[in-house]
Amino acid sequence: MKVGIIGASGYVGGELLRLLLRHPDVEVTAVTSNTYAGEFVHRVHPNLRGQTSLKFVKSDTSKIADNCELLFLATPHGVSSTFMPKMLETGLKVIDSSADFRLKNPEDYDKWYGWSHKHPELLQKAIYGLPELHRGEIKKAQLVAVPGCMAVAGILALAPIVKSGKVEKNRIVADFKVGSSGAGSKPSLSSHHSEHYSVVRPYRPVGHRHTAEIEQELSALTGDQIAVSMSAHAVNMVRGILSTCHVFPTGQISSVEMWRLYREFYAGEPFIRFVRDLKGIFRYPDPKIVVGSNYCDIGFELDEHINRVVILSAIDNLMKGAAGTAVQDMNIMYSWNEKEGLQDTGLHPI
């Protein structure tokens, strides 16, 4: 099957290329970048040297659509919504890694992103592309919106226990530590080496836009309005997210019950692993262990002192938090082996 990538010069575009070039069921026929048009892909993504002779071309969605059956979008927020109706009219299937179609309520774009959605009529058509929650809908979708990276880590950590109804629905705290690649490939003062190295920087203690996704998905899952307090920190690593989520049970909850909730909820999920060991240094989820993989590692601990449960999750923000989930969505849409192209384990040490 022929696929194209619009906005392929960024970090997510590079990961999509790395995965799709090795996927046995697809052929990458077009990759766009207005900045690097005419350049070989390996000039921007040097890890792909020798893997492809593709060159970047300028973004002309009509021409690309003529030579593709599926398009991956890795454009900045606010871009894909400007041309999405024309894309869908061609009959193409689209997997969009931007935020343009993640939220169902158009007013949330004004609140969380500061702009009005150009085609709010498409928001209900788009499927939120988190396989663990929406596999059946993804399978039938024409437009899939890949979740935000921190949203993935938070939702997967919280979904089983929040759905159980055993915790306070308005007292949920989600704290995230994210690597520098989460900010994208465009440099800024905050990503400058001397400013980012050795840092643990709270850059969005309140008001992070991924809050909207976490609340939307947990509320839809439970049928109740869920409120989440979210904070985000930039830390001294390139890839990875660690989420530390705090929930407060309405009664007593045991370790055995926690195991049951999570194992039943994620039964058969190919990319969910549970980590809660008694020995070694990797007793809980750690982003270092999932880098390069599509896994989400989940663990927990009980705080009997104040009846609190701490749930931890770790993902690679460019894989399970972006390109890996996009490829997993594609596999589901075409009824392929869901793990195809995603079976690499993480690297250790790194």
C-alpha positions in Angstrom: 0.0 0.0 0.0 1.3 3.4 -0.9 1.6 6.0 1.9 2.8 9.5 2.1 4.0 11.7 5.0 3.2 15.5 5.0 5.6 17.4 7.3 8.2 14.7 7.3 11.3 16.7 8.4 10.4 16.9 12.1 11.1 14.4 14.8 7.7 12.7 14.4 8.1 12.6 10.6 11.5 11.0 11.0 10.2 8.3 13.3 7.3 7.6 10.9 9.8 7.2 8.1 12.0 4.9 10.2 9.1 2.6 11.0 7.3 2.7 7.6 10.4 2.1 5.6 10.7 -1.3 7.3 7.0 -2.1 7.3 6.4 -5.1 4.9 2.9 -4.0 3.9 3.6 -0.3 2.8 5.6 1.7 0.4 6.5 5.3 1.2 5.9 7.2 -2.0 6.1 10.8 -0.9 7.5 12.8 1.9 7.0 16.6 2.1 9.0 19.5 3.6 8.8 23.0 2.3 12.0 23.9 4.1 14.0 20.9 2.7 12.3 20.3 -0.6 14.8 18.7 -3.1 17.1 17.4 -0.3 17.6 13.7 0.4 15.8 12.4 3.5 19.1 11.3 5.1 20.3 15.0 5.1 17.7 15.7 7.8 17.3 12.2 9.3 20.9 10.9 9.2 19.9 7.6 10.8 18.1 6.7 7.6 21.2 6.9 5.4 21.3 3.9 3.2 17.7 3.0 4.0 16.0 5.2 1.3 16.8 7.3 -1.7 13.7 9.5 -1.2 13.9 13.2 -1.4 11.6 15.7 0.2 9.1 17.5 -2.0 7.0 20.6 -1.4 3.6 20.1 0.1 1.1 19.8 -2.7 -1.7 17.8 -1.1 -3.6 17.2 -4.4 -0.6 15.7 -6.2 0.4 13.6 -3.2 -3.2 12.3 -2.8 -3.1 11.0 -6.4 -0.3 8.6 -5.5 -1.3 7.5 -2.0 -3.9 5.5 -0.3 -3.1 6.7 3.2 -1.6 9.9 4.4 0.3 10.5 7.7 0.3 14.1 8.8 3.0 15.5 11.0 2.3 19.2 10.6 2.3 21.9 13.3 -1.0 22.4 15.2 -3.5 24.5 13.3 -2.3 23.4 9.8 -4.1 20.2 8.9 -7.6 21.6 9.7 -7.1 24.1 6.9 -7.0 21.4 4.1 -8.6 18.3 5.8 -12.0 18.5 4.0 -10.4 18.3 0.6 -8.2 15.4 1.7 -11.2 13.4 2.9 -13.2 14.2 -0.2 -10.7 12.2 -2.3 -11.5 9.1 -0.2 -8.0 9.0 1.3 -7.6 7.7 4.8 -5.7 10.1 7.1 -3.7 9.6 10.3 -3.1 13.1 11.8 -0.4 13.5 14.5 -1.3 17.1 15.2 -3.8 18.3 17.7 -6.3 19.6 15.1 -8.8 16.8 15.5 -8.2 15.3 19.0 -10.9 17.3 20.8 -14.6 16.8 20.3 -15.8 20.2 21.6 -14.8 23.0 19.2 -14.8 25.5 22.1 -11.9 23.6 23.7 -9.7 24.8 20.8 -10.3 28.4 21.8 -9.7 27.6 25.5 -6.6 25.3 25.2 -5.0 26.3 21.9 -6.1 29.9 21.5 -7.6 29.6 18.0 -11.0 28.8 16.5 -11.3 25.5 14.7 -11.8 26.0 11.0 -13.8 22.9 10.4 -15.6 21.9 13.6 -18.0 19.7 11.6 -15.2 17.2 11.2 -14.5 16.8 15.0 -17.1 14.1 15.5 -16.0 12.3 12.4 -12.4 12.0 13.7 -11.5 9.0 15.9 -9.2 9.5 18.8 -6.4 7.2 17.9 -5.6 5.5 21.2 -6.0 1.7 20.4 -6.4 0.6 24.0 -9.7 2.7 24.2 -10.9 3.0 20.6 -9.7 -0.1 18.7 -13.1 -0.9 17.1 -13.7 2.7 16.0 -10.2 3.1 14.6 -10.7 0.0 12.4 -13.6 1.7 10.6 -12.2 5.2 10.6 -11.2 7.5 7.7 -9.7 10.1 9.9 -7.7 9.2 13.0 -6.3 11.8 15.4 -3.2 10.6 17.1 -3.2 11.5 20.8 -0.8 13.9 22.4 2.3 12.3 24.0 1.6 13.2 27.6 -2.1 12.5 27.1 -1.2 8.9 26.1 0.9 8.4 29.2 -1.7 9.9 31.5 -4.8 8.2 30.0 -3.2 4.8 30.0 -2.0 5.2 33.6 -5.4 6.4 34.9 -8.1 4.7 32.7 -8.5 1.4 34.7 -8.8 2.8 38.1 -10.9 5.8 37.1 -13.3 3.6 35.2 -13.6 1.4 38.3 -15.3 4.3 40.1 -13.2 3.6 43.2 -11.5 7.0 43.3 -12.5 10.6 43.7 -13.3 11.9 40.2 -12.4 15.5 40.9 -9.1 15.0 42.8 -6.7 13.5 40.2 -3.2 14.8 39.9 -1.0 14.0 36.9 2.6 15.1 36.9 4.8 14.6 33.8 8.5 14.7 33.1 9.3 14.9 29.4 12.4 14.8 27.2 13.5 17.7 25.0 12.3 16.0 21.7 8.7 16.7 23.0 9.2 20.3 22.1 9.8 19.5 18.4 12.8 20.1 16.2 12.6 23.9 15.9 15.2 25.4 18.2 14.5 27.9 20.9 16.2 29.5 23.8 14.7 26.8 26.1 16.2 24.0 23.9 19.6 25.7 23.7 22.1 23.2 25.1 23.4 25.5 27.9 19.8 26.3 29.0 18.4 22.7 28.8 21.3 20.6 29.9 21.0 19.4 33.5 17.6 20.9 33.9 14.4 19.9 35.7 12.3 22.8 34.6 8.6 23.2 35.4 7.4 24.8 32.1 3.6 24.3 32.5 2.7 23.9 36.1 -1.0 24.5 35.2 -3.0 24.9 32.1 -1.2 22.3 29.8 -3.3 21.7 26.7 -3.1 17.9 27.0 -5.3 18.3 30.1 -8.2 18.6 27.7 -7.5 15.2 26.1 -7.1 13.4 29.4 -10.3 14.8 30.8 -12.2 14.2 27.5 -11.2 10.5 27.3 -11.6 9.7 31.0 -15.0 11.4 31.1 -16.2 9.4 28.0 -14.9 6.2 29.5 -16.7 6.6 32.8 -19.8 8.6 31.8 -18.9 11.2 34.5 -17.2 14.5 34.3 -13.6 13.9 35.3 -11.3 16.7 36.4 -7.5 16.4 36.2 -4.8 18.6 37.7 -1.8 18.4 35.3 1.7 19.7 35.6 4.6 19.3 33.1 8.4 19.5 33.5 11.2 19.5 31.0 14.0 17.3 32.1 17.5 16.4 31.0 16.8 13.6 28.5 16.1 13.6 24.8 13.3 11.0 24.6 10.7 9.7 27.0 7.9 10.7 29.4 7.4 9.6 33.0 3.9 10.3 34.4 3.3 10.2 38.1 -0.4 10.2 38.8 -2.0 10.5 42.2 -5.6 9.4 42.9 -7.5 9.1 46.1 -9.8 6.1 46.7 -13.2 6.5 48.1 -12.6 3.4 50.2 -9.8 1.0 50.9 -8.1 -0.6 47.9 -5.6 -3.4 48.1 -2.6 -4.3 45.9 -4.4 -7.4 44.7 -7.4 -5.4 43.6 -5.1 -3.0 41.8 -3.5 -5.8 39.9 -6.9 -7.2 39.0 -8.2 -3.9 37.7 -5.2 -3.3 35.5 -4.7 -6.8 34.2 -8.4 -7.2 33.3 -8.6 -3.7 31.6 -5.5 -4.3 29.5 -5.9 -8.1 28.9 -4.4 -8.9 25.5 -3.0 -5.5 24.9 0.3 -6.0 22.9 2.0 -2.8 24.1 1.1 -2.6 27.8 3.6 -4.0 30.3 3.3 -4.0 34.1 6.4 -3.1 36.1 6.4 -3.4 39.9 9.4 -5.3 41.0 10.9 -6.0 44.4 14.5 -6.1 43.3 17.0 -4.1 41.2 17.0 -0.4 40.2 14.2 -0.6 37.6 11.4 -1.5 40.1 9.0 1.0 38.5 8.3 2.3 35.0 11.3 4.2 33.6 11.4 6.1 30.3 15.0 4.9 29.8 13.8 1.3 29.2 11.2 2.1 26.6 13.2 4.4 24.3 12.8 3.2 20.7 9.8 0.9 21.5 6.1 1.2 21.4 5.6 0.0 24.9 3.8 1.8 27.8 5.1 0.5 31.1 2.7 0.9 34.0 3.2 0.4 37.7 1.7 1.6 41.0 2.3 1.9 44.7 -0.2 2.3 47.6 0.2 5.0 50.2 -1.6 3.8 53.3 -0.6 6.9 55.2 -3.2 9.1 53.5 -5.1 6.5 51.4 -3.5 7.5 48.1 -2.6 5.5 45.0 0.4 6.5 42.9 0.3 5.2 39.4 3.3 5.5 37.2 3.7 5.1 33.4 6.6 5.5 31.0 6.6 5.8 27.2 8.9 7.0 24.4 7.2 10.3 23.5 8.1 9.9 19.8 6.9 6.2 19.6 3.9 5.3 21.8 3.4 9.1 22.2 3.3 9.8 18.4 4.7 7.8 15.5 4.4 4.3 17.1 0.8 4.8 17.9 0.2 6.2 14.4 1.6 3.0 12.8 -0.4 0.9 15.3 -3.5 2.8 14.2 -2.7 2.0 10.5 -2.3 -1.7 11.3 -5.7 -1.7 12.9 -7.3 0.2 10.1 -6.1 -2.4 7.6 -6.6 -5.5 9.7 -2.9 -6.2 9.7 -0.9 -7.7 12.6 -1.2 -4.9 15.1 2.5 -5.3 16.1 3.8 -5.2 12.5 6.7 -2.7 12.2 6.6 -2.1 16.0 8.3 -5.1 17.5 11.6 -3.5 18.5 12.3 -3.6 22.2 13.9 -0.7 24.0 17.6 -0.1 24.1 19.6 -0.7 27.2 21.8 1.0 28.2 21.2 4.3 26.4 
